[in-house]
Amino acid sequence: MENRADTPPTIEELKQKTAKQDAKIAELTAKLNWYEEQFRLAQQKRFDASSEKTHPDQLELNLFNEAELLVASAAEEPDMETVTYSRKKSAGSREAKLDHFPVETITYELPEDEQVCACCGGALHAMSTETRNEITVIPAEVSVMRHIRQVYACRRCEKEEIRTPIVIAPMPKPVYPGSLASASILAHVMSQKYVDSQPLYRQEQQFARLGLTISRQTLANWMMYGADQWLSLLTDRMHEHLLNRDILHADETTLQVLREPGKSAEAKSYLWLYRTGRMDPPIVLCDYRPTRGGEHPRNFLAGFNGYLHVDGYPGYHKVSGVTLIGCWAHARRKFDEALKALPASQDKTETAARQGLQFCNQLFAMERELKEVTPEERHKVRLERSTPVLDAYFVWLRQQRSRTLPKSKLGEAITYSLNQWEKLTAFLKDGRLEIDNNRSERAIKPFVIGRKNWLFANTPRGAKASATIYSIIETAKENGLNPFKYLMHLFEQLPQLTDPKDPEALDSLLPWSPSLPLTCKVYKPEV
C-alpha cells in the first residue's frame, strides 16, 4: 500500500498553504506596523514637544487653492529701504507697572552739622533728589487675632435688685465655630492647594517653618468644612444659573479616591466638568462621581435645553433635550498623532495623514479670522466658506476608509471623523457655537496639573469638597478675580447672612457680581 507521507503535495495544496502563509504574514505585518506606530508615538510624546501646532507654512498648503494662496502670499518688493531699530524702555513705563502697589518711602538726609560747604563753609540747601525703586516682598507670617467683645450691665438695676439686662456688643460670626480657623487661613490653604498645587503635607511644613504647629488632618478638616458649609451654597446657586443657559461645554477626567465604598484603592473615579460658553458669564462647575456612566451628566444637566459641546465619549448621548456639538480639536489631534507615528525616514508632505490635517487646519484658520465678528456674521460666513471644506473632507474620508487599515493611527483618525460627523458639523447651526471643546479642556487642566502633585483624594467626602473648591476657584479666575482675596471675602460674608439660602444674597457674592469689592479683582494695567 502506498505511503501517504511519501506522496508529494499537489499544486492545489501548495497554493492553499501559500495563501494561508501570505495571510498570516499580512496579519503579522499589520500588527508589527501598529506596534511600531505606537512606539514612535510614545517616543514622540515622551521626548518631543507636545504642541499640536502646525508650522505656519503648512497652513497655506491646502487642497483647493494652494496655487492661488501661494501667489497671493508672495512678498512684494519694497520701494525703499526699511530701517528697524530697538529703543530702550523708559523708566516711566516700568514704574507704571508698580503704581498699584503700596509705597514705603525712605528719605536719606545729611545731619545738620554736615550740611556745610567743604569749599567756603556756607550752608548747604536741598537742590534735587535722586530716587530708586526696589520691589520688596513680605513673606507669609502668622499672627493671632483675638476677638474680645464687651458685656454690659446696668449698675442701677444691680443696686436696686431689679432684673438686670445684659447687653453684649455685636461681633462678626466665625467661619468655623469652636476652631482656630479664620477666613484668611481657610482662603490661604485652599488657594495654596487648588491654585498653586501645594499638597497639605507641604503646607504643614511651611507653617512649621513659621513656628505654627498644625497638622495636615486639621487643615483637611477645615477645608472640607468650608466647602460643605459655605462654598456649596454658592455652587448650588451657580448650578441653577448654569441650567438657564442654552450653550454649555462638558468634559471629564479621572480621579483616584482611596476609600471609595465597594471599590479598590486603585480603581478610577471621575471628576466631571460643566461650563458656560463664550457668550455668557463664565461659570465652571466640577462634579465628583465614582464612575464614568452617562447617567451622571444626564442627572446633572436635568432641565437644560440647548447645545452641549463634548468630545467623542458616547455617555453624553444619555443627556436628553440637547444638541451635541463635536470637537474638531480631537479630530485634528488624531491626524497629528498619525503623522507623528510615521517613520522618521518617510516623506510626510504627501501622506494621507497630512491631507487630513490640512482639512482641519483650513477650518481652524477660518475660525481665527472670525474670532471678533458677531455671531450672525460668523454663522453666515461659515455657511459660505466652511461648508465646501466639510463637503470635500467628507468625500475624502470615504475614499480613504477603504484604503486604510482600521487599526492604524490613520484608520483611527478617519473612523473618528466619520463616526462623529453629525456632531462635528453641528457647529454650523449657530454662530455662537465653537468649533472645538477646548474651553472645557482649559478649565479642567488646573485640576489635572494639581492631581500630579496631590495624587489622590482620601475619601468621597474629600473628593466632593475638592470639586466644590475647584468650582469656586476656576469660576473666580475666569471672571478676573484673585482667588485668595475672593475666598476670604466669601468666608467673611457668608457666615453673616441672615438666610444663607437667600438667592438675592447669594447672587451678590457670585464671581460675576458687580457688587464685589475691587480688592477681589486682579489688577490689570491699562495698555
C-alpha positions as CSV (number, residue, x, y, z in Angstrom):
1,M,0.0,0.0,0.0
2,E,1.3,3.4,-1.0
3,N,2.6,5.5,2.0
4,R,0.7,8.9,2.1
5,A,3.6,10.6,3.9
6,D,5.8,10.0,0.9
7,T,3.3,11.4,-1.5
8,P,4.3,14.9,-2.7
9,P,1.7,17.6,-2.1
10,T,-0.4,18.6,-5.0
11,I,-0.2,22.1,-6.6
12,E,-3.6,22.9,-5.2
13,E,-2.5,22.0,-1.7
14,L,0.7,24.1,-2.1
15,K,-1.4,27.1,-3.3
16,Q,-3.7,26.8,-0.2
17,K,-0.7,26.5,2.1
18,T,1.0,29.6,0.5
19,A,-2.3,31.6,0.7
20,K,-2.5,30.8,4.4
21,Q,1.1,31.8,4.9
22,D,0.6,35.0,3.0
23,A,-2.5,35.8,5.1
24,K,-0.5,35.1,8.3
25,I,2.4,37.3,7.1
26,A,0.0,40.1,6.2
27,E,-1.6,39.8,9.6
28,L,1.7,39.8,11.4
29,T,3.0,42.7,9.3
30,A,-0.1,44.7,10.2
31,K,0.5,44.0,13.8
32,L,4.1,44.9,13.5
33,N,3.3,48.2,11.8
34,W,0.7,49.0,14.5
35,Y,3.2,48.3,17.3
36,E,5.8,50.4,15.5
37,E,3.3,53.3,15.2
38,Q,2.6,53.1,18.9
39,F,6.3,53.0,19.8
40,R,7.1,56.0,17.6
41,L,4.1,57.9,19.0
42,A,5.1,57.1,22.6
43,Q,8.7,58.2,21.9
44,Q,7.4,61.5,20.4
45,K,5.1,62.1,23.4
46,R,8.0,61.4,25.8
47,F,10.8,63.3,24.2
48,D,9.5,65.8,21.7
49,A,7.5,69.0,22.1
50,S,3.8,68.3,23.0
51,S,2.4,71.2,20.9
52,E,0.0,70.2,18.1
53,K,0.5,73.4,16.2
54,T,1.2,73.1,12.5
55,H,4.0,75.1,11.0
56,P,2.7,78.3,9.5
57,D,3.9,77.4,6.1
58,Q,1.8,74.2,6.2
59,L,-1.4,76.2,6.7
60,E,-1.1,77.6,3.2
61,L,-0.8,74.2,1.5
62,N,-4.5,73.3,1.4
63,L,-6.0,71.0,-1.1
64,F,-8.2,73.5,-3.0
65,N,-6.5,76.9,-3.5
66,E,-2.8,76.1,-2.9
67,A,-1.6,77.9,-6.1
68,E,-3.8,80.9,-5.5
69,L,-2.7,81.3,-1.9
70,L,1.0,80.9,-2.8
71,V,0.7,83.6,-5.4
72,A,-1.2,85.9,-3.2
73,S,1.2,85.5,-0.3
74,A,4.3,86.3,-2.4
75,A,6.2,89.1,-0.8
76,E,6.0,92.4,-2.6
77,E,9.3,94.1,-3.5
78,P,9.9,97.1,-1.2
79,D,10.1,100.5,-2.8
80,M,12.5,101.8,-0.3
81,E,14.9,100.6,2.4
82,T,13.2,99.9,5.8
83,V,15.3,100.7,8.8
84,T,14.4,99.0,12.1
85,Y,15.8,99.7,15.5
86,S,15.1,99.0,19.1
87,R,14.6,101.6,21.8
88,K,15.3,101.1,25.5
89,K,12.2,101.1,27.6
90,S,11.8,104.3,29.6
91,A,11.8,104.2,33.3
92,G,8.3,105.7,33.3
93,S,6.7,102.6,31.7
94,R,8.4,100.4,34.3
95,E,7.2,102.5,37.2
96,A,3.7,102.4,35.7
97,K,3.6,98.7,36.4
98,L,4.2,99.3,40.1
99,D,1.8,102.2,40.7
100,H,-0.9,100.0,42.2
101,F,1.3,98.7,45.0
102,P,1.7,100.4,48.4
103,V,4.8,102.5,48.6
104,E,7.1,102.9,51.6
105,T,9.4,105.9,51.2
106,I,12.7,106.2,53.0
107,T,14.4,109.6,52.8
108,Y,18.2,110.0,53.4
109,E,19.4,113.4,54.6
110,L,22.7,114.7,55.8
111,P,22.8,115.5,59.5
112,E,22.5,119.3,60.2
113,D,26.2,119.6,61.3
114,E,27.3,118.1,58.0
115,Q,25.2,120.5,55.8
116,V,28.2,122.8,55.4
117,C,30.0,123.5,52.2
118,A,33.5,122.0,52.1
119,C,34.7,124.8,49.9
120,C,33.6,128.0,51.6
121,G,31.9,126.9,54.8
122,G,28.5,128.2,53.7
123,A,25.2,126.4,54.4
124,L,24.0,123.7,52.0
125,H,20.5,123.7,50.6
126,A,18.5,120.8,49.1
127,M,18.9,121.2,45.3
128,S,17.3,118.0,44.0
129,T,16.7,114.4,44.8
130,E,17.9,111.0,43.4
131,T,15.3,108.2,43.5
132,R,15.5,104.5,43.0
133,N,12.7,101.9,43.3
134,E,13.1,98.4,44.7
135,I,10.5,95.6,44.9
136,T,10.3,94.2,48.4
137,V,8.4,91.1,49.4
138,I,6.9,90.4,52.8
139,P,6.9,86.6,53.3
140,A,3.9,84.9,54.8
141,E,3.6,85.5,58.5
142,V,1.3,84.1,61.2
143,S,-0.5,86.3,63.8
144,V,-3.3,85.7,66.2
145,M,-6.4,87.9,66.0
146,R,-8.1,87.9,69.4
147,H,-11.8,88.9,69.3
148,I,-13.0,90.4,72.6
149,R,-16.4,91.8,73.0
150,Q,-17.7,93.7,76.0
151,V,-20.6,92.6,78.1
152,Y,-22.6,95.4,79.6
153,A,-24.9,95.5,82.6
154,C,-26.9,98.3,84.4
155,R,-25.4,99.3,87.9
156,R,-28.7,100.9,89.0
157,C,-30.6,97.7,88.4
158,E,-27.9,95.8,90.2
159,K,-28.1,98.1,93.3
160,E,-31.9,98.1,93.3
161,E,-32.0,94.4,92.7
162,I,-34.2,94.8,89.7
163,R,-33.9,92.4,86.8
164,T,-30.5,93.3,85.3
165,P,-30.5,93.3,81.4
166,I,-27.3,92.0,79.9
167,V,-26.2,93.8,76.7
168,I,-23.4,92.3,74.6
169,A,-21.5,94.2,71.9
170,P,-22.1,92.7,68.4
171,M,-19.3,90.7,66.9
172,P,-19.0,89.0,63.5
173,K,-19.8,85.3,63.4
174,P,-16.9,83.0,63.0
175,V,-16.4,81.0,59.8
176,Y,-15.8,77.8,61.8
177,P,-17.3,77.9,65.4
178,G,-15.1,76.3,68.0
179,S,-12.0,76.2,66.0
180,L,-8.9,78.5,65.4
181,A,-9.7,78.8,61.7
182,S,-10.2,82.3,60.3
183,A,-11.4,83.4,56.9
184,S,-7.8,84.3,55.9
185,I,-6.3,80.9,56.8
186,L,-9.1,79.0,55.1
187,A,-8.6,81.0,51.9
188,H,-4.9,80.6,52.1
189,V,-4.9,76.9,52.5
190,M,-7.5,76.4,49.7
191,S,-5.7,78.7,47.3
192,Q,-2.3,77.1,48.0
193,K,-3.6,73.6,47.2
194,Y,-6.1,74.3,44.4
195,V,-4.4,77.3,42.7
196,D,-0.7,76.6,43.4
197,S,-1.0,72.8,43.6
198,Q,0.6,72.6,47.1
199,P,-0.3,69.4,48.9
200,L,-1.3,69.7,52.5
201,Y,1.8,68.0,53.8
202,R,3.9,70.7,52.2
203,Q,1.7,73.4,53.7
204,E,2.1,71.7,57.1
205,Q,5.9,72.0,56.7
206,Q,5.6,75.6,55.6
207,F,3.5,76.5,58.7
208,A,6.1,74.7,60.9
209,R,8.8,76.9,59.5
210,L,6.7,79.9,60.5
211,G,6.6,78.5,64.1
212,L,3.0,77.2,63.8
213,T,2.4,73.5,64.6
214,I,-0.8,72.5,62.7
215,S,-1.4,69.0,61.3
216,R,-2.5,68.3,57.7
217,Q,-5.5,66.5,59.2
218,T,-6.7,69.7,60.8
219,L,-6.1,71.6,57.5
220,A,-8.1,68.9,55.6
221,N,-11.0,69.2,58.1
222,W,-11.0,73.0,57.8
223,M,-11.2,72.8,54.0
224,M,-14.0,70.2,54.0
225,Y,-16.0,72.2,56.5
226,G,-15.5,75.4,54.5
227,A,-16.6,73.6,51.3
228,D,-19.6,71.8,52.7
229,Q,-20.9,74.6,55.0
230,W,-20.3,77.7,52.9
231,L,-19.0,77.2,49.3
232,S,-21.6,74.6,48.4
233,L,-24.2,77.3,48.9
234,L,-22.7,79.2,46.0
235,T,-22.0,76.2,43.8
236,D,-25.7,75.2,44.1
237,R,-26.8,78.7,43.1
238,M,-24.2,78.6,40.2
239,H,-25.7,75.3,39.1
240,E,-29.2,77.0,38.8
241,H,-27.7,79.8,36.7
242,L,-25.9,77.2,34.5
243,L,-29.0,75.3,33.6
244,N,-30.7,78.5,32.5
245,R,-28.1,79.0,29.7
246,D,-28.5,77.4,26.2
247,I,-24.9,76.7,25.3
248,L,-22.6,74.6,27.6
249,H,-19.4,72.6,27.5
250,A,-18.7,69.4,29.3
251,D,-15.6,67.2,29.9
252,E,-14.4,64.6,32.4
253,T,-11.1,63.3,33.8
254,T,-10.0,60.6,36.2
255,L,-9.6,60.9,39.9
256,Q,-8.3,58.3,42.4
257,V,-10.2,58.0,45.6
258,L,-8.6,55.6,48.1
259,R,-11.6,54.8,50.3
260,E,-14.4,54.6,47.7
261,P,-17.1,52.2,49.0
262,G,-17.2,48.9,47.0
263,K,-14.0,49.8,45.0
264,S,-10.3,49.1,45.3
265,A,-7.9,51.9,46.1
266,E,-6.5,51.6,42.5
267,A,-9.9,52.0,40.8
268,K,-10.7,55.1,38.9
269,S,-13.3,57.7,39.9
270,Y,-14.2,60.7,37.8
271,L,-14.4,64.5,38.0
272,W,-17.0,65.9,35.6
273,L,-16.7,69.5,34.4
274,Y,-19.5,71.7,33.0
275,R,-19.2,75.3,32.0
276,T,-20.8,78.1,30.1
277,G,-19.9,79.2,26.5
278,R,-18.1,82.3,25.3
279,M,-21.3,84.5,25.2
280,D,-22.3,84.0,28.9
281,P,-20.7,85.0,32.2
282,P,-18.1,82.3,33.0
283,I,-19.5,79.5,35.2
284,V,-17.3,76.5,35.8
285,L,-18.7,73.6,37.9
286,C,-17.0,70.4,38.9
287,D,-19.0,67.3,39.9
288,Y,-17.3,64.3,41.5
289,R,-18.8,60.9,40.7
290,P,-17.5,57.3,41.3
291,T,-18.0,56.2,37.6
292,R,-17.9,57.4,34.1
293,G,-21.5,56.4,33.4
294,G,-23.7,58.6,31.2
295,E,-26.3,58.9,33.9
296,H,-24.1,61.4,35.7
297,P,-24.2,64.2,33.0
298,R,-27.9,63.3,32.4
299,N,-28.7,63.9,36.1
300,F,-26.5,67.0,36.5
301,L,-27.9,68.7,33.3
302,A,-31.6,67.7,34.0
303,G,-33.7,70.7,32.9
304,F,-31.1,72.0,30.5
305,N,-32.1,72.5,26.8
306,G,-29.7,73.7,24.2
307,Y,-26.3,73.0,22.7
308,L,-23.7,70.9,24.6
309,H,-20.0,70.9,23.4
310,V,-18.5,67.5,24.1
311,D,-15.7,65.1,22.9
312,G,-16.4,61.7,21.4
313,Y,-17.4,59.9,24.6
314,P,-20.8,58.2,23.9
315,G,-22.0,58.7,27.5
316,Y,-23.2,62.2,26.7
317,H,-25.9,60.7,24.4
318,K,-27.9,60.0,27.6
319,V,-28.4,63.7,28.1
320,S,-31.9,64.4,26.7
321,G,-33.1,67.6,25.1
322,V,-29.7,68.7,23.9
323,T,-27.8,69.0,20.6
324,L,-24.3,67.6,20.9
325,I,-21.5,69.7,19.3
326,G,-18.4,67.7,18.4
327,C,-14.8,68.8,18.9
328,W,-12.6,69.4,15.9
329,A,-9.5,69.6,18.1
330,H,-10.0,65.9,18.8
331,A,-10.4,65.1,15.1
332,R,-7.3,67.1,14.2
333,R,-5.3,65.6,17.1
334,K,-5.8,62.1,15.7
335,F,-4.3,63.1,12.3
336,D,-1.5,64.9,14.1
337,E,-0.8,61.6,16.0
338,A,-1.0,59.6,12.8
339,L,1.6,62.0,11.2
340,K,3.9,61.7,14.2
341,A,3.6,57.9,14.2
342,L,5.1,57.7,10.7
343,P,8.8,56.6,10.4
344,A,11.3,59.4,10.5
345,S,12.7,58.4,7.1
346,Q,9.3,58.7,5.4
347,D,8.4,61.8,3.4
348,K,5.4,63.2,5.2
349,T,4.4,66.0,2.8
350,E,2.2,63.9,0.6
351,T,0.8,61.4,3.1
352,A,-2.9,60.9,3.8
353,A,-2.3,62.0,7.4
354,R,-1.0,65.3,6.2
355,Q,-4.0,65.8,3.9
356,G,-6.5,65.1,6.8
357,L,-4.5,67.5,9.0
358,Q,-4.8,70.2,6.3
359,F,-8.5,69.9,6.1
360,C,-8.7,70.5,9.8
361,N,-6.2,73.4,9.6
362,Q,-8.4,75.2,7.0
363,L,-11.4,75.1,9.3
364,F,-9.4,76.4,12.2
365,A,-7.8,79.2,10.1
366,M,-11.3,80.4,9.1
367,E,-12.3,80.4,12.8
368,R,-9.4,82.6,13.7
369,E,-10.4,85.1,11.1
370,L,-14.0,85.1,12.5
371,K,-12.9,85.4,16.2
372,E,-14.0,89.1,16.6
373,V,-17.1,89.2,14.4
374,T,-20.7,89.0,15.6
375,P,-22.4,85.5,15.9
376,E,-24.7,86.4,13.0
377,E,-21.8,87.2,10.7
378,R,-19.9,84.1,11.9
379,H,-22.9,81.9,11.0
380,K,-23.2,83.4,7.6
381,V,-19.5,83.1,6.7
382,R,-19.4,79.6,8.0
383,L,-22.2,78.5,5.7
384,E,-20.4,80.1,2.7
385,R,-16.8,79.1,3.4
386,S,-16.7,76.2,5.9
387,T,-19.4,74.1,4.2
388,P,-17.5,73.5,1.0
389,V,-14.5,72.4,3.0
390,L,-16.6,70.0,5.1
391,D,-18.2,68.5,1.9
392,A,-14.8,67.9,0.3
393,Y,-13.5,66.5,3.6
394,F,-16.4,64.0,3.9
395,V,-15.8,62.7,0.3
396,W,-12.1,62.3,1.1
397,L,-12.8,60.4,4.3
398,R,-15.0,57.9,2.5
399,Q,-12.4,57.4,-0.2
400,Q,-9.6,56.9,2.4
401,R,-11.5,54.5,4.6
402,S,-11.3,51.7,2.0
403,R,-7.6,52.2,1.6
404,T,-6.5,52.4,5.2
405,L,-6.1,49.7,7.9
406,P,-8.8,50.4,10.5
407,K,-6.5,49.8,13.5
408,S,-3.7,52.1,12.3
409,K,-3.5,55.6,13.7
410,L,-4.6,57.0,10.3
411,G,-7.5,54.5,10.3
412,E,-8.5,55.6,13.8
413,A,-8.4,59.3,12.7
414,I,-10.6,58.6,9.7
415,T,-13.1,56.4,11.7
416,Y,-13.4,59.1,14.4
417,S,-14.4,61.8,11.9
418,L,-16.9,59.6,10.2
419,N,-18.4,58.3,13.4
420,Q,-18.6,61.8,14.8
421,W,-19.7,63.5,11.6
422,E,-23.2,64.7,12.8
423,K,-21.7,66.3,15.9
424,L,-18.6,67.7,14.0
425,T,-20.8,69.6,11.6
426,A,-23.3,70.8,14.2
427,F,-21.3,74.0,14.9
428,L,-22.8,75.3,11.6
429,K,-26.2,75.7,13.3
430,D,-25.4,78.8,15.4
431,G,-22.7,81.4,15.2
432,R,-22.3,81.4,19.0
433,L,-21.1,77.8,18.9
434,E,-17.4,76.9,18.9
435,I,-15.5,74.6,16.6
436,D,-13.9,72.7,19.5
437,N,-14.3,71.9,23.1
438,N,-11.1,73.5,24.2
439,R,-12.9,75.8,26.5
440,S,-13.7,73.0,28.9
441,E,-10.3,71.3,28.4
442,R,-8.7,74.6,29.5
443,A,-11.0,74.7,32.5
444,I,-10.2,71.2,33.6
445,K,-6.4,71.5,33.1
446,P,-5.7,73.1,36.5
447,F,-7.2,70.0,38.2
448,V,-5.1,67.7,36.0
449,I,-2.0,69.6,37.0
450,G,-2.9,69.7,40.6
451,R,-3.6,66.0,40.6
452,K,0.0,65.3,39.7
453,N,1.0,66.9,43.0
454,W,-1.5,65.7,45.5
455,L,-2.2,62.5,43.5
456,F,-5.5,61.3,45.1
457,A,-8.4,62.1,47.4
458,N,-8.7,60.0,50.6
459,T,-12.5,59.8,50.8
460,P,-15.5,60.5,48.7
461,R,-16.3,63.5,51.0
462,G,-12.8,64.9,50.3
463,A,-13.3,64.4,46.6
464,K,-16.6,66.2,46.7
465,A,-15.1,69.1,48.7
466,S,-12.3,69.3,46.1
467,A,-14.9,69.5,43.3
468,T,-16.7,72.3,45.2
469,I,-13.5,74.3,45.8
470,Y,-12.3,73.9,42.2
471,S,-15.7,75.2,41.0
472,I,-15.4,78.4,43.0
473,I,-11.7,79.0,42.2
474,E,-11.9,78.3,38.5
475,T,-15.1,80.4,38.1
476,A,-13.3,83.2,40.1
477,K,-10.3,83.1,37.8
478,E,-12.5,83.1,34.7
479,N,-14.2,86.3,36.0
480,G,-10.9,88.1,36.7
481,L,-10.8,87.7,40.4
482,N,-8.0,87.0,42.8
483,P,-8.9,83.5,44.2
484,F,-7.4,84.1,47.7
485,K,-9.0,87.5,48.2
486,Y,-12.3,86.3,46.8
487,L,-12.3,83.2,49.1
488,M,-11.5,85.4,52.1
489,H,-14.4,87.7,51.2
490,L,-16.8,84.8,51.0
491,F,-15.7,83.3,54.3
492,E,-16.1,86.8,55.9
493,Q,-19.6,87.4,54.4
494,L,-21.3,84.1,54.2
495,P,-21.5,83.4,57.9
496,Q,-23.1,86.8,58.4
497,L,-26.1,86.1,56.1
498,T,-29.5,86.1,57.9
499,D,-30.7,83.5,55.4
500,P,-27.8,81.6,53.9
501,K,-30.0,80.2,51.1
502,D,-31.5,83.6,50.0
503,P,-31.0,83.7,46.2
504,E,-30.5,87.5,46.1
505,A,-27.9,87.5,48.9
506,L,-26.0,84.7,47.2
507,D,-26.2,86.4,43.8
508,S,-24.4,89.4,45.3
509,L,-21.5,87.1,46.2
510,L,-21.2,85.3,42.9
511,P,-17.9,85.7,41.0
512,W,-19.5,87.9,38.2
513,S,-21.5,90.1,40.7
514,P,-20.9,93.8,40.2
515,S,-21.2,94.4,43.9
516,L,-18.0,92.6,44.8
517,P,-15.3,94.9,46.2
518,L,-12.5,96.0,44.0
519,T,-10.0,94.3,46.3
520,C,-11.2,90.9,44.9
521,K,-10.3,91.7,41.3
522,V,-7.0,91.0,39.7
523,Y,-5.1,94.2,38.8
524,K,-4.8,94.7,35.0
525,P,-2.7,97.6,33.9
526,E,-4.1,99.7,31.0
527,V,-2.4,99.0,27.7
